[in-house]
Amino acid sequence: MLRIECPCCGPRDHDEFRYGGDASVARPANDDPDPDAWYRYVYVRKNPAGPHREFWQHVVGCRQWLAVERDTRTHAIASVSFARKSST
């Protein structure tokens, strides 16, 4: 089980959170008419082995969106921060 250190609520089990996706993928502009850009954004993803940035929402606690840096091989969490401050 993952233990995520919520900046507001402290360490919590991962089942209090909802996975929100890859934090390194850039969303196309809302008015971008290119269907290929939207296809790549929605369906084309890398499956990295190693350190990776992800969005998680603390749905059972403070409801904050967090950016979590997690190693996908070991599930070790290197850092957790508020998503709005660390978005790329």
C-alpha positions as semicolon CSV with decimal commas, in nm:
position;residue;x (nm);y (nm);z (nm)
1;M;0,000;0,000;0,000
2;L;0,119;0,350;-0,080
3;R;0,136;0,609;0,196
4;I;0,099;0,961;0,056
5;E;0,211;1,253;0,272
6;C;-0,069;1,505;0,221
7;P;0,058;1,861;0,291
8;C;-0,272;1,939;0,472
9;C;-0,365;1,611;0,641
10;G;-0,036;1,427;0,694
11;P;0,043;1,068;0,590
12;R;-0,257;0,878;0,453
13;D;-0,321;0,547;0,276
14;H;-0,354;0,569;-0,100
15;D;-0,715;0,450;-0,092
16;E;-0,812;0,800;0,035
17;F;-0,687;0,942;-0,297
18;R;-0,795;0,927;-0,660
19;Y;-0,531;0,898;-0,931
20;G;-0,556;1,196;-1,167
21;G;-0,312;1,106;-1,440
22;D;0,030;1,187;-1,572
23;A;0,144;1,530;-1,449
24;S;0,400;1,567;-1,727
25;V;0,155;1,565;-2,020
26;A;0,066;1,908;-2,160
27;R;-0,303;1,957;-2,242
28;P;-0,382;2,119;-2,579
29;A;-0,556;2,455;-2,572
30;N;-0,935;2,426;-2,541
31;D;-0,978;2,588;-2,882
32;D;-0,715;2,370;-3,054
33;P;-0,891;2,229;-3,363
34;D;-0,625;1,962;-3,429
35;P;-0,786;1,622;-3,358
36;D;-0,443;1,457;-3,365
37;A;-0,324;1,676;-3,074
38;W;-0,628;1,573;-2,870
39;Y;-0,582;1,206;-2,965
40;R;-0,220;1,216;-2,844
41;Y;-0,325;1,392;-2,522
42;V;-0,600;1,142;-2,438
43;Y;-0,461;0,810;-2,564
44;V;-0,085;0,822;-2,623
45;R;0,110;0,776;-2,301
46;K;0,455;0,660;-2,205
47;N;0,481;0,385;-1,946
48;P;0,793;0,496;-1,760
49;A;0,999;0,276;-1,535
50;G;1,144;0,497;-1,265
51;P;1,068;0,845;-1,130
52;H;0,739;0,987;-1,258
53;R;0,515;1,288;-1,176
54;E;0,146;1,212;-1,121
55;F;-0,164;1,400;-1,011
56;W;-0,360;1,263;-0,713
57;Q;-0,666;1,415;-0,542
58;H;-0,725;1,364;-0,170
59;V;-1,096;1,287;-0,212
60;V;-1,158;1,152;0,140
61;G;-0,966;1,432;0,311
62;C;-0,895;1,793;0,218
63;R;-0,990;1,741;-0,154
64;Q;-0,667;1,908;-0,268
65;W;-0,501;1,811;-0,595
66;L;-0,141;1,703;-0,539
67;A;0,161;1,646;-0,762
68;V;0,331;1,327;-0,646
69;E;0,676;1,218;-0,762
70;R;0,675;0,838;-0,742
71;D;0,914;0,569;-0,863
72;T;0,702;0,329;-1,070
73;R;0,939;0,037;-1,002
74;T;0,942;0,057;-0,622
75;H;0,641;0,284;-0,552
76;A;0,868;0,497;-0,332
77;I;0,736;0,853;-0,310
78;A;1,007;1,118;-0,338
79;S;0,792;1,430;-0,296
80;V;0,438;1,560;-0,267
81;S;0,330;1,918;-0,337
82;F;0,017;2,110;-0,423
83;A;-0,058;2,063;-0,793
84;R;-0,145;2,426;-0,855
85;K;0,202;2,536;-0,745
86;S;0,398;2,272;-0,938
87;S;0,208;2,236;-1,266
88;T;0,414;2,232;-1,583
